[in-house]
């Protein structure tokens, strides 16, 4: 029979459990960070958006082979939304998440997306503070808007605006974010 009651005290058991849980959580976070760091150069999951020239060719094909979305926003709305995101990376987003969010949750989300080579987000979520995009707009104008935004982004050599959720991104990181964003929306695009 164990007569050492000091080790069985509820406060000590709770403290041990918290320390053990904290150590396990720290280990899991370190393993996750290690995975992100070692896999951050994974190719973008959709070949049509693996780099800016391919994205431009994919968009150019819409002029002769119009596609449509299976659900949610129509294709013109998707293209205008994507152009907005690119323009805001140059000019500044209308609303930012709090700094603590961008420095923690947001930057980790981008790191995970980048490690996967694939983004996932609400495909009908407008950019916070951005004007609404009407449905039923001409596709040609939307293609031109997005291609113009991509061209402007490609030529841009100055500092970029902080992303509303991910925080400060370098130009290669922003390029990757924009391409993954387009690819994510393209998951709902087909010939109809």
MARBANU-407450 format. One record per residue: residue in one letter; x, y, z of N, C-alpha, C in turn. Coordinates in steps of 0.05 Angstrom, whole numbers, padded with zeros to 5 digits, always signed. Last residue first. Layout:
aXYZXYZXYZ/...
This chain:
x-00389+00466-01368-00418+00468-01364-00432+00443-01371/x-00335+00465-01368-00348+00473-01393-00378+00474-01390/x-00320+00492-01302-00319+00472-01323-00333+00482-01348/x-00299+00507-01236-00302+00517-01264-00301+00493-01283/x-00287+00497-01185-00315+00497-01191-00320+00506-01220/x-00232+00503-01182-00243+00477-01176-00272+00475-01183/x-00220+00556-01186-00222+00541-01211-00233+00512-01207/x-00211+00573-01135-00236+00580-01148-00241+00563-01173/x-00159+00550-01129-00181+00542-01111-00208+00549-01124/x-00131+00578-01168-00135+00549-01171-00157+00540-01153/x-00132+00630-01146-00144+00625-01172-00150+00595-01175/x-00102+00619-01099-00129+00630-01097-00144+00625-01123/x-00053+00603-01120-00069+00584-01105-00098+00593-01102/x-00038+00653-01143-00042+00630-01160-00058+00608-01146/x-00035+00686-01097-00054+00692-01118-00059+00668-01136/x+00006+00658-01068-00021+00662-01056-00041+00668-01078/x+00049+00663-01103+00039+00637-01096+00011+00639-01085/x+00055+00719-01101+00050+00705-01127+00038+00678-01122/x+00067+00725-01047+00042+00736-01057+00035+00723-01084/x+00117+00700-01046+00095+00689-01030+00068+00699-01040/x+00147+00733-01081+00142+00705-01088+00120+00692-01072/x+00141+00782-01051+00129+00780-01077+00126+00751-01086/x+00123+00767-00982+00142+00775-01003+00128+00772-01030/x+00073+00792-00938+00082+00770-00956+00103+00782-00975/x+00044+00805-00876+00065+00813-00895+00074+00789-00911/x-00021+00773-00870+00000+00792-00861+00020+00798-00884/x-00064+00742-00882-00038+00729-00879-00016+00747-00869/x-00109+00777-00885-00109+00755-00866-00081+00744-00861/x-00096+00819-00920-00116+00824-00899-00116+00802-00878/x-00027+00830-00931-00051+00815-00937-00071+00818-00914/x+00003+00893-00939-00001+00870-00921-00027+00857-00929/x+00027+00910-01004+00010+00915-00981+00008+00890-00964/x+00096+00910-01025+00068+00902-01028+00053+00907-01002/x+00145+00955-01053+00134+00939-01030+00104+00933-01035/x+00155+00951-01125+00156+00964-01099+00145+00945-01077/x+00148+00930-01175+00174+00926-01162+00176+00938-01135/x+00103+00900-01219+00106+00916-01194+00133+00910-01181/x+00093+00867-01261+00111+00890-01266+00118+00905-01240/x+00055+00832-01239+00080+00822-01249+00101+00843-01253/x+00012+00867-01229+00026+00854-01206+00054+00844-01216/x-00002+00879-01281+00007+00900-01263+00022+00889-01240/x-00019+00828-01298+00003+00842-01311+00015+00864-01294/x-00062+00819-01262-00039+00801-01262-00014+00814-01275/x-00096+00861-01280-00086+00860-01252-00062+00842-01249/x-00105+00844-01333-00093+00870-01328-00081+00871-01299/x-00132+00796-01323-00106+00796-01338-00091+00822-01333/x-00178+00816-01298-00159+00798-01283-00132+00798-01297/x-00201+00848-01339-00195+00859-01312-00174+00842-01298/x-00208+00810-01380-00190+00833-01384-00182+00845-01357/x-00247+00778-01357-00221+00766-01365-00200+00789-01367/x-00288+00815-01352-00276+00803-01328-00249+00791-01333/x-00299+00826-01405-00290+00848-01388-00277+00837-01362/x-00317+00774-01421-00293+00787-01434-00282+00809-01416/x-00364+00766-01392-00340+00750-01386-00315+00764-01397/x-00407+00816-01365-00395+00803-01389-00368+00790-01381/x-00445+00797-01306-00428+00815-01321-00415+00801-01345/x-00475+00766-01271-00485+00770-01298-00468+00791-01314/x-00471+00797-01206-00471+00774-01224-00480+00783-01252/x-00429+00847-01177-00455+00838-01188-00451+00814-01206/x-00394+00848-01119-00391+00844-01148-00417+00833-01158/x-00386+00898-01068-00399+00874-01078-00395+00873-01109/x-00323+00924-01048-00350+00927-01058-00360+00901-01070/x-00291+00900-00988-00291+00904-01017-00319+00908-01027/x-00292+00886-00934-00292+00914-00941-00293+00920-00971/x-00260+00825-00945-00272+00843-00925-00269+00872-00934/x-00278+00794-01005-00256+00806-00990-00268+00826-00970/x-00333+00747-00999-00320+00771-01011-00296+00779-00993/x-00339+00680-01009-00334+00700-00988-00320+00724-01001/x-00348+00637-01039-00367+00659-01043-00363+00680-01022/x-00313+00598-01023-00312+00607-01051-00332+00628-01058/x-00274+00596-00967-00302+00599-00976-00302+00612-01004/x-00215+00558-00983-00229+00579-00970-00257+00581-00980/x-00153+00529-00991-00182+00523-00988-00194+00546-00972/x-00097+00520-01034-00112+00536-01015-00141+00525-01013/x-00038+00484-01043-00067+00485-01048-00080+00501-01026/x+00010+00468-01028+00008+00476-01056-00021+00480-01063/x+00021+00455-00976+00004+00436-00991+00004+00442-01021/x+00051+00499-00962+00063+00473-00959+00047+00452-00975/x+00013+00539-00969+00037+00539-00986+00050+00511-00985/x-00024+00526-00928-00032+00526-00956-00008+00523-00975/x+00011+00534-00884+00000+00508-00889-00009+00506-00919/x+00022+00589-00890+00044+00570-00890+00034+00541-00896/x-00029+00611-00884-00015+00614-00909+00008+00593-00911/x-00038+00597-00830-00056+00586-00852-00042+00588-00879/x+00002+00627-00805+00003+00597-00805-00015+00585-00826/x-00017+00678-00814+00008+00670-00826+00012+00640-00826/x-00067+00675-00785-00066+00680-00814-00040+00671-00827/x-00051+00663-00732-00069+00645-00746-00067+00650-00776/x-00007+00708-00728-00008+00681-00718-00025+00663-00736/x-00009+00757-00751+00018+00748-00742+00017+00719-00733/x-00063+00765-00760-00045+00763-00783-00018+00751-00776/x-00079+00768-00706-00089+00747-00724-00070+00743-00747/x-00054+00814-00687-00048+00789-00674-00057+00765-00692/x-00078+00853-00721-00049+00847-00724-00043+00820-00711/x-00143+00835-00746-00126+00846-00726-00097+00837-00729/x-00152+00841-00818-00156+00826-00793-00138+00839-00772/x-00168+00901-00853-00148+00881-00845-00159+00866-00820/x-00199+00928-00910-00201+00921-00882-00181+00899-00876/x-00180+00940-00962-00198+00958-00948-00201+00953-00919/x-00110+00931-00975-00137+00920-00971-00154+00939-00956/x-00068+00962-01023-00077+00960-00996-00105+00949-00994/x-00046+00958-01074-00056+00984-01065-00065+00985-01036/x-00029+00905-01083-00013+00928-01092-00020+00954-01078/x-00068+00874-01063-00041+00867-01054-00022+00890-01063/x-00112+00894-01090-00109+00902-01062-00081+00895-01052/x-00105+00869-01140-00102+00898-01138-00098+00907-01109/x-00115+00816-01124-00089+00823-01135-00084+00853-01132/x-00168+00820-01108-00148+00810-01089-00120+00818-01098/x-00193+00836-01156-00194+00853-01132-00171+00845-01113/x-00185+00791-01187-00172+00816-01195-00171+00835-01171/x-00220+00756-01161-00191+00750-01161-00175+00775-01169/x-00268+00782-01172-00260+00778-01144-00230+00773-01143/x-00269+00777-01227-00268+00804-01215-00259+00802-01186/x-00274+00721-01230-00251+00734-01242-00248+00763-01231/x-00322+00711-01204-00298+00698-01194-00273+00714-01205/x-00358+00739-01238-00354+00747-01210-00328+00736-01198/x-00352+00708-01285-00344+00736-01285-00340+00746-01256/x-00374+00659-01268-00345+00661-01274-00336+00690-01274/x-00418+00667-01210-00413+00661-01238-00384+00667-01244/x-00414+00635-01145-00412+00658-01163-00409+00649-01192/x-00446+00571-01140-00436+00595-01128-00435+00618-01148/x-00427+00520-01188-00443+00531-01167-00431+00556-01156/x-00397+00513-01234-00418+00494-01228-00437+00504-01206/x-00382+00566-01280-00380+00553-01254-00403+00534-01249/x-00357+00559-01348-00376+00569-01328-00371+00555-01301/x-00320+00584-01405-00328+00564-01385-00348+00575-01366/x-00306+00597-01473-00317+00606-01447-00325+00582-01430/x-00258+00598-01512-00272+00575-01500-00283+00583-01473/x-00237+00646-01525-00247+00629-01546-00263+00605-01536/x-00226+00670-01476-00236+00687-01498-00248+00671-01521/x-00203+00633-01444-00231+00639-01439-00243+00656-01462/x-00149+00633-01457-00166+00613-01470-00196+00618-01466/x-00130+00671-01421-00132+00678-01449-00150+00658-01464/x-00127+00641-01374-00147+00662-01377-00151+00670-01406/x-00084+00607-01388-00110+00596-01380-00132+00616-01383/x-00044+00645-01396-00053+00629-01419-00080+00616-01413/x-00039+00664-01343-00047+00683-01365-00057+00667-01389/x-00021+00618-01318-00046+00630-01310-00057+00648-01332/x+00029+00613-01343+00008+00592-01348-00020+00603-01340/x+00055+00659-01323+00050+00655-01352+00029+00635-01358/x+00054+00648-01265+00039+00670-01277+00035+00667-01307/x+00044+00577-01250+00060+00602-01251+00044+00623-01265/x+00004+00541-01243+00029+00535-01230+00049+00559-01231/x-00048+00538-01261-00041+00561-01245-00014+00556-01230/x-00054+00490-01288-00061+00515-01302-00054+00540-01287/x-00042+00451-01249-00022+00459-01268-00028+00485-01283/x-00055+00454-01182-00068+00456-01208-00049+00467-01229/x-00023+00456-01136-00037+00431-01142-00051+00431-01170/x+00043+00480-01140+00014+00486-01137-00002+00463-01149/x+00095+00440-01109+00082+00453-01132+00053+00459-01126/x+00125+00458-01047+00109+00439-01062+00096+00454-01086/x+00157+00486-01013+00161+00490-01041+00146+00470-01058/x+00149+00473-00960+00138+00498-00969+00142+00503-00999/x+00166+00429-00930+00148+00424-00953+00138+00450-00966/x+00194+00445-00886+00207+00426-00905+00190+00421-00930/x+00159+00479-00859+00185+00489-00868+00198+00471-00889/x+00117+00444-00847+00112+00467-00864+00139+00477-00875/x+00143+00407-00813+00131+00398-00838+00128+00422-00857/x+00157+00441-00771+00178+00427-00786+00167+00418-00813/x+00107+00455-00752+00124+00476-00763+00146+00463-00780/x+00091+00404-00734+00076+00418-00755+00093+00439-00768/x+00129+00396-00693+00128+00377-00716+00113+00390-00739/x+00116+00439-00659+00143+00438-00671+00143+00419-00695/x+00064+00423-00645+00068+00449-00659+00095+00449-00673/x+00076+00376-00618+00059+00375-00642+00063+00400-00658/x+00105+00396-00575+00117+00377-00594+00102+00376-00620/x+00067+00427-00550+00091+00440-00561+00105+00422-00581/x+00031+00386-00534+00023+00407-00553+00046+00421-00566/x+00064+00358-00498+00054+00345-00522+00045+00365-00543/x+00072+00398-00460+00095+00387-00474+00086+00373-00500/x+00019+00405-00442+00034+00428-00454+00058+00418-00470/x+00009+00355-00420-00007+00364-00443+00008+00387-00457/x+00047+00356-00378+00048+00335-00398+00033+00344-00423/x+00027+00400-00349+00054+00400-00359+00058+00380-00382/x-00024+00381-00336-00021+00405-00352+00007+00407-00364/x-00012+00336-00305-00027+00333-00329-00024+00357-00347/x+00016+00360-00262+00030+00341-00279+00015+00338-00306/x-00027+00391-00241-00003+00404-00251+00012+00386-00270/x-00061+00349-00226-00070+00369-00246-00046+00383-00258/x-00030+00325-00186-00038+00309-00210-00047+00328-00232/x-00026+00367-00150-00002+00357-00163-00009+00341-00188/x-00079+00371-00134-00066+00394-00147-00041+00385-00162/x-00090+00320-00111-00104+00329-00136-00090+00352-00149/x-00036+00279-00090-00052+00303-00085-00064+00313-00111/x-00001+00238-00095-00029+00234-00105-00047+00258-00100/x+00047+00251-00072+00046+00247-00101+00018+00244-00112/x+00035+00253-00017+00043+00278-00031+00040+00275-00062/x+00025+00204+00005+00002+00218-00005+00009+00244-00020/x+00052+00146+00011+00063+00172+00002+00040+00188-00011/x+00036+00096+00019+00030+00115+00040+00040+00143+00033/x+00011+00044-00017+00027+00068-00019+00018+00088+00002/x+00017-00024+00000+00000+00000+00000+00018+00025+00000/
